[in-house]
Amino acid sequence: MCAEKFIFVRSLSEEVKEKNLNTKIAECDLIYDILEKFKSLKYRNLINNREIDSYHKRKKQKEKKLQDKIIRQKMKEYYKLKDKLIIDKSFGTPEYNEVIARITKTKIKDKLYKMIFKGKGFWRNLSYTIRTLGVASAVTLYLGIIGASCGLSGWVAVLGIWSVFVFLLIIIIVGTWFLATWLWPHRDTYNEKYRV
Protein backbone atom coordinates (compact mmCIF):
# COMPACT_ATOMS: atom_id res chain seq x y z
CA MET A 1 0.00 0.00 0.00
CA CYS A 2 2.82 2.29 0.78
CA ALA A 3 4.33 1.58 -2.59
CA GLU A 4 1.01 2.29 -4.27
CA LYS A 5 0.71 5.63 -2.47
CA PHE A 6 4.26 6.44 -3.42
CA ILE A 7 3.63 5.61 -7.10
CA PHE A 8 0.36 7.56 -7.01
CA VAL A 9 2.06 10.61 -5.43
CA ARG A 10 4.97 10.27 -7.82
CA SER A 11 2.72 10.08 -10.88
CA LEU A 12 0.64 12.96 -9.52
CA SER A 13 3.76 15.11 -9.03
CA GLU A 14 5.01 14.20 -12.52
CA GLU A 15 1.65 15.14 -13.95
CA VAL A 16 1.71 18.47 -12.10
CA LYS A 17 5.28 19.06 -13.34
CA GLU A 18 4.25 18.33 -16.92
CA LYS A 19 1.27 20.68 -16.62
CA ASN A 20 3.50 23.39 -15.13
CA LEU A 21 6.07 22.79 -17.84
CA ASN A 22 3.40 22.95 -20.57
CA THR A 23 1.99 26.10 -18.99
CA LYS A 24 5.47 27.66 -18.83
CA ILE A 25 6.15 26.68 -22.44
CA ALA A 26 2.84 28.18 -23.53
CA GLU A 27 3.60 31.35 -21.54
CA CYS A 28 7.08 31.55 -23.06
CA ASP A 29 5.65 31.05 -26.54
CA LEU A 30 3.08 33.74 -25.89
CA ILE A 31 5.72 36.15 -24.54
CA TYR A 32 7.99 35.33 -27.49
CA ASP A 33 5.18 36.03 -29.95
CA ILE A 34 4.40 39.33 -28.23
CA LEU A 35 8.09 40.32 -28.29
CA GLU A 36 8.38 39.34 -31.95
CA LYS A 37 5.35 41.44 -32.83
CA PHE A 38 6.73 44.35 -30.82
CA LYS A 39 10.18 44.05 -32.45
CA SER A 40 8.76 43.81 -35.95
CA LEU A 41 6.48 46.77 -35.22
CA LYS A 42 9.42 48.72 -33.81
CA TYR A 43 11.63 47.93 -36.83
CA ARG A 44 8.78 48.69 -39.20
CA ASN A 45 8.34 52.05 -37.47
CA LEU A 46 12.08 52.71 -37.77
CA ILE A 47 12.01 51.86 -41.46
CA ASN A 48 8.92 54.00 -41.96
CA ASN A 49 10.58 56.87 -40.08
CA ARG A 50 13.65 56.62 -42.33
CA GLU A 51 11.47 56.56 -45.42
CA ILE A 52 9.48 59.52 -44.14
CA ASP A 53 12.70 61.41 -43.32
CA SER A 54 14.16 60.78 -46.77
CA TYR A 55 10.83 61.76 -48.34
CA HIS A 56 10.81 65.02 -46.39
CA LYS A 57 14.44 65.70 -47.34
CA ARG A 58 13.66 65.14 -51.02
CA LYS A 59 10.56 67.31 -50.70
CA LYS A 60 12.57 70.12 -49.04
CA GLN A 61 15.22 69.90 -51.77
CA LYS A 62 12.56 70.14 -54.48
CA GLU A 63 10.94 73.09 -52.71
CA LYS A 64 14.33 74.84 -52.37
CA LYS A 65 15.08 74.31 -56.07
CA LEU A 66 11.67 75.69 -56.95
CA GLN A 67 12.17 78.70 -54.66
CA ASP A 68 15.61 79.36 -56.16
CA LYS A 69 14.16 79.16 -59.66
CA ILE A 70 11.35 81.57 -58.74
CA ILE A 71 13.83 83.98 -57.15
CA ARG A 72 16.03 83.90 -60.27
CA GLN A 73 13.02 84.60 -62.47
CA LYS A 74 11.94 87.46 -60.19
CA MET A 75 15.46 88.91 -60.27
CA LYS A 76 15.49 88.80 -64.08
CA GLU A 77 12.10 90.51 -64.16
CA TYR A 78 13.35 93.07 -61.63
CA TYR A 79 16.39 93.93 -63.75
CA LYS A 80 14.23 94.24 -66.86
CA LEU A 81 11.76 96.50 -65.06
CA LYS A 82 14.61 98.51 -63.53
CA ASP A 83 16.08 99.13 -66.97
CA LYS A 84 12.63 100.06 -68.30
CA LEU A 85 12.10 102.43 -65.37
CA ILE A 86 15.44 104.12 -66.05
CA ILE A 87 14.43 104.52 -69.69
CA ASP A 88 10.97 105.86 -68.76
CA LYS A 89 12.40 108.40 -66.31
CA SER A 90 14.96 109.71 -68.74
CA PHE A 91 12.68 109.83 -71.79
CA GLY A 92 12.83 113.22 -73.43
CA THR A 93 16.01 114.27 -71.66
CA PRO A 94 19.44 114.72 -73.25
CA GLU A 95 20.73 111.65 -71.37
CA TYR A 96 18.11 109.42 -73.02
CA ASN A 97 20.35 108.26 -75.88
CA GLU A 98 23.23 107.59 -73.49
CA VAL A 99 21.04 105.45 -71.18
CA ILE A 100 19.64 103.48 -74.12
CA ALA A 101 23.14 102.87 -75.47
CA ARG A 102 24.39 101.70 -72.06
CA ILE A 103 21.44 99.32 -71.55
CA THR A 104 21.62 97.80 -75.02
CA LYS A 105 25.41 97.50 -74.75
CA THR A 106 25.03 95.65 -71.43
CA LYS A 107 22.37 93.35 -72.87
CA ILE A 108 24.52 92.59 -75.90
CA LYS A 109 27.53 91.93 -73.67
CA ASP A 110 25.44 89.64 -71.45
CA LYS A 111 24.18 87.61 -74.39
CA LEU A 112 27.60 87.39 -76.03
CA TYR A 113 29.30 86.44 -72.75
CA LYS A 114 26.73 83.71 -72.12
CA MET A 115 27.08 82.39 -75.66
CA ILE A 116 30.88 82.44 -75.75
CA PHE A 117 31.99 81.59 -72.21
CA LYS A 118 29.03 79.67 -70.79
CA GLY A 119 27.94 77.71 -73.86
CA LYS A 120 29.70 75.04 -75.88
CA GLY A 121 28.04 75.53 -79.26
CA PHE A 122 30.01 78.66 -80.14
CA TRP A 123 33.43 77.04 -79.77
CA ARG A 124 32.33 73.86 -81.52
CA ASN A 125 30.95 75.81 -84.51
CA LEU A 126 34.04 78.02 -84.57
CA SER A 127 36.32 74.98 -84.67
CA TYR A 128 34.27 73.42 -87.50
CA THR A 129 34.43 76.67 -89.47
CA ILE A 130 38.18 77.11 -88.97
CA ARG A 131 38.83 73.46 -89.80
CA THR A 132 36.75 73.70 -93.00
CA LEU A 133 38.46 76.92 -94.09
CA GLY A 134 41.89 75.42 -93.30
CA VAL A 135 41.19 72.28 -95.33
CA ALA A 136 39.80 74.34 -98.21
CA SER A 137 42.83 76.66 -98.19
CA ALA A 138 45.23 73.68 -98.11
CA VAL A 139 43.46 72.01 -101.03
CA THR A 140 43.46 75.20 -103.12
CA LEU A 141 47.14 75.84 -102.29
CA TYR A 142 48.11 72.33 -103.46
CA LEU A 143 45.99 72.74 -106.59
CA GLY A 144 47.67 76.10 -107.28
CA ILE A 145 51.16 74.65 -106.79
CA ILE A 146 50.37 71.66 -109.00
CA GLY A 147 48.81 73.96 -111.63
CA ALA A 148 51.83 76.28 -111.59
CA SER A 149 54.30 73.40 -111.90
CA CYS A 150 52.36 71.91 -114.81
CA GLY A 151 52.22 75.23 -116.61
CA LEU A 152 48.44 75.61 -116.50
CA SER A 153 47.07 79.13 -116.78
CA GLY A 154 44.37 78.76 -114.06
CA TRP A 155 46.83 78.67 -111.17
CA VAL A 156 46.49 82.43 -110.57
CA ALA A 157 42.75 82.10 -109.95
CA VAL A 158 43.30 79.12 -107.64
CA LEU A 159 45.88 81.03 -105.61
CA GLY A 160 43.44 83.98 -105.46
CA ILE A 161 40.82 81.66 -103.95
CA TRP A 162 43.48 80.39 -101.53
CA SER A 163 44.24 83.96 -100.43
CA VAL A 164 40.51 84.55 -99.79
CA PHE A 165 40.36 81.45 -97.55
CA VAL A 166 43.49 82.55 -95.64
CA PHE A 167 42.09 86.08 -95.28
CA LEU A 168 38.81 84.68 -93.86
CA LEU A 169 40.77 82.49 -91.42
CA ILE A 170 42.79 85.45 -90.19
CA ILE A 171 39.69 87.65 -89.83
CA ILE A 172 37.82 84.96 -87.85
CA ILE A 173 40.75 84.26 -85.50
CA VAL A 174 41.54 87.94 -84.87
CA GLY A 175 37.84 88.80 -84.49
CA THR A 176 37.34 86.03 -81.94
CA TRP A 177 40.41 87.17 -80.03
CA PHE A 178 39.15 90.78 -79.94
CA LEU A 179 35.68 89.63 -78.89
CA ALA A 180 37.06 87.44 -76.08
CA THR A 181 39.32 90.20 -74.74
CA TRP A 182 36.44 92.71 -74.91
CA LEU A 183 34.10 90.39 -72.99
CA TRP A 184 36.56 89.01 -70.42
CA PRO A 185 36.34 92.03 -68.02
CA HIS A 186 32.52 91.71 -68.17
CA ARG A 187 32.79 88.38 -66.30
CA ASP A 188 32.45 89.87 -62.80
CA THR A 189 29.42 91.98 -63.74
CA TYR A 190 27.75 89.00 -65.41
CA ASN A 191 28.37 86.68 -62.44
CA GLU A 192 27.12 89.30 -59.98
CA LYS A 193 24.04 90.08 -62.04
CA TYR A 194 22.95 86.47 -62.60
CA ARG A 195 24.30 85.12 -59.29
CA VAL A 196 26.55 82.56 -60.97
C-alpha positions as CSV (number, residue, x, y, z in Angstrom):
1,M,0.0,0.0,0.0
2,C,2.8,2.3,0.8
3,A,4.3,1.6,-2.6
4,E,1.0,2.3,-4.3
5,K,0.7,5.6,-2.5
6,F,4.3,6.4,-3.4
7,I,3.6,5.6,-7.1
8,F,0.4,7.6,-7.0
9,V,2.1,10.6,-5.4
10,R,5.0,10.3,-7.8
11,S,2.7,10.1,-10.9
12,L,0.6,13.0,-9.5
13,S,3.8,15.1,-9.0
14,E,5.0,14.2,-12.5
15,E,1.6,15.1,-13.9
16,V,1.7,18.5,-12.1
17,K,5.3,19.1,-13.3
18,E,4.3,18.3,-16.9
19,K,1.3,20.7,-16.6
20,N,3.5,23.4,-15.1
21,L,6.1,22.8,-17.8
22,N,3.4,22.9,-20.6
23,T,2.0,26.1,-19.0
24,K,5.5,27.7,-18.8
25,I,6.2,26.7,-22.4
26,A,2.8,28.2,-23.5
27,E,3.6,31.3,-21.5
28,C,7.1,31.5,-23.1
29,D,5.6,31.1,-26.5
30,L,3.1,33.7,-25.9
31,I,5.7,36.1,-24.5
32,Y,8.0,35.3,-27.5
33,D,5.2,36.0,-30.0
34,I,4.4,39.3,-28.2
35,L,8.1,40.3,-28.3
36,E,8.4,39.3,-32.0
37,K,5.4,41.4,-32.8
38,F,6.7,44.4,-30.8
39,K,10.2,44.1,-32.4
40,S,8.8,43.8,-35.9
41,L,6.5,46.8,-35.2
42,K,9.4,48.7,-33.8
43,Y,11.6,47.9,-36.8
44,R,8.8,48.7,-39.2
45,N,8.3,52.0,-37.5
46,L,12.1,52.7,-37.8
47,I,12.0,51.9,-41.5
48,N,8.9,54.0,-42.0
49,N,10.6,56.9,-40.1
50,R,13.6,56.6,-42.3
51,E,11.5,56.6,-45.4
52,I,9.5,59.5,-44.1
53,D,12.7,61.4,-43.3
54,S,14.2,60.8,-46.8
55,Y,10.8,61.8,-48.3
56,H,10.8,65.0,-46.4
57,K,14.4,65.7,-47.3
58,R,13.7,65.1,-51.0
59,K,10.6,67.3,-50.7
60,K,12.6,70.1,-49.0
61,Q,15.2,69.9,-51.8
62,K,12.6,70.1,-54.5
63,E,10.9,73.1,-52.7
64,K,14.3,74.8,-52.4
65,K,15.1,74.3,-56.1
66,L,11.7,75.7,-57.0
67,Q,12.2,78.7,-54.7
68,D,15.6,79.4,-56.2
69,K,14.2,79.2,-59.7
70,I,11.3,81.6,-58.7
71,I,13.8,84.0,-57.1
72,R,16.0,83.9,-60.3
73,Q,13.0,84.6,-62.5
74,K,11.9,87.5,-60.2
75,M,15.5,88.9,-60.3
76,K,15.5,88.8,-64.1
77,E,12.1,90.5,-64.2
78,Y,13.3,93.1,-61.6
79,Y,16.4,93.9,-63.7
80,K,14.2,94.2,-66.9
81,L,11.8,96.5,-65.1
82,K,14.6,98.5,-63.5
83,D,16.1,99.1,-67.0
84,K,12.6,100.1,-68.3
85,L,12.1,102.4,-65.4
86,I,15.4,104.1,-66.1
87,I,14.4,104.5,-69.7
88,D,11.0,105.9,-68.8
89,K,12.4,108.4,-66.3
90,S,15.0,109.7,-68.7
91,F,12.7,109.8,-71.8
92,G,12.8,113.2,-73.4
93,T,16.0,114.3,-71.7
94,P,19.4,114.7,-73.3
95,E,20.7,111.7,-71.4
96,Y,18.1,109.4,-73.0
97,N,20.4,108.3,-75.9
98,E,23.2,107.6,-73.5
99,V,21.0,105.5,-71.2
100,I,19.6,103.5,-74.1
101,A,23.1,102.9,-75.5
102,R,24.4,101.7,-72.1
103,I,21.4,99.3,-71.5
104,T,21.6,97.8,-75.0
105,K,25.4,97.5,-74.7
106,T,25.0,95.7,-71.4
107,K,22.4,93.3,-72.9
108,I,24.5,92.6,-75.9
109,K,27.5,91.9,-73.7
110,D,25.4,89.6,-71.4
111,K,24.2,87.6,-74.4
112,L,27.6,87.4,-76.0
113,Y,29.3,86.4,-72.7
114,K,26.7,83.7,-72.1
115,M,27.1,82.4,-75.7
116,I,30.9,82.4,-75.7
117,F,32.0,81.6,-72.2
118,K,29.0,79.7,-70.8
119,G,27.9,77.7,-73.9
120,K,29.7,75.0,-75.9
121,G,28.0,75.5,-79.3
122,F,30.0,78.7,-80.1
123,W,33.4,77.0,-79.8
124,R,32.3,73.9,-81.5
125,N,30.9,75.8,-84.5
126,L,34.0,78.0,-84.6
127,S,36.3,75.0,-84.7
128,Y,34.3,73.4,-87.5
129,T,34.4,76.7,-89.5
130,I,38.2,77.1,-89.0
131,R,38.8,73.5,-89.8
132,T,36.8,73.7,-93.0
133,L,38.5,76.9,-94.1
134,G,41.9,75.4,-93.3
135,V,41.2,72.3,-95.3
136,A,39.8,74.3,-98.2
137,S,42.8,76.7,-98.2
138,A,45.2,73.7,-98.1
139,V,43.5,72.0,-101.0
140,T,43.5,75.2,-103.1
141,L,47.1,75.8,-102.3
142,Y,48.1,72.3,-103.5
143,L,46.0,72.7,-106.6
144,G,47.7,76.1,-107.3
145,I,51.2,74.7,-106.8
146,I,50.4,71.7,-109.0
147,G,48.8,74.0,-111.6
148,A,51.8,76.3,-111.6
149,S,54.3,73.4,-111.9
150,C,52.4,71.9,-114.8
151,G,52.2,75.2,-116.6
152,L,48.4,75.6,-116.5
153,S,47.1,79.1,-116.8
154,G,44.4,78.8,-114.1
155,W,46.8,78.7,-111.2
156,V,46.5,82.4,-110.6
157,A,42.7,82.1,-109.9
158,V,43.3,79.1,-107.6
159,L,45.9,81.0,-105.6
160,G,43.4,84.0,-105.5
161,I,40.8,81.7,-103.9
162,W,43.5,80.4,-101.5
163,S,44.2,84.0,-100.4
164,V,40.5,84.6,-99.8
165,F,40.4,81.5,-97.6
166,V,43.5,82.5,-95.6
167,F,42.1,86.1,-95.3
168,L,38.8,84.7,-93.9
169,L,40.8,82.5,-91.4
170,I,42.8,85.5,-90.2
171,I,39.7,87.7,-89.8
172,I,37.8,85.0,-87.8
173,I,40.7,84.3,-85.5
174,V,41.5,87.9,-84.9
175,G,37.8,88.8,-84.5
176,T,37.3,86.0,-81.9
177,W,40.4,87.2,-80.0
178,F,39.1,90.8,-79.9
179,L,35.7,89.6,-78.9
180,A,37.1,87.4,-76.1
181,T,39.3,90.2,-74.7
182,W,36.4,92.7,-74.9
183,L,34.1,90.4,-73.0
184,W,36.6,89.0,-70.4
185,P,36.3,92.0,-68.0
186,H,32.5,91.7,-68.2
187,R,32.8,88.4,-66.3
188,D,32.4,89.9,-62.8
189,T,29.4,92.0,-63.7
190,Y,27.7,89.0,-65.4
191,N,28.4,86.7,-62.4
192,E,27.1,89.3,-60.0
193,K,24.0,90.1,-62.0
194,Y,22.9,86.5,-62.6
195,R,24.3,85.1,-59.3
196,V,26.5,82.6,-61.0
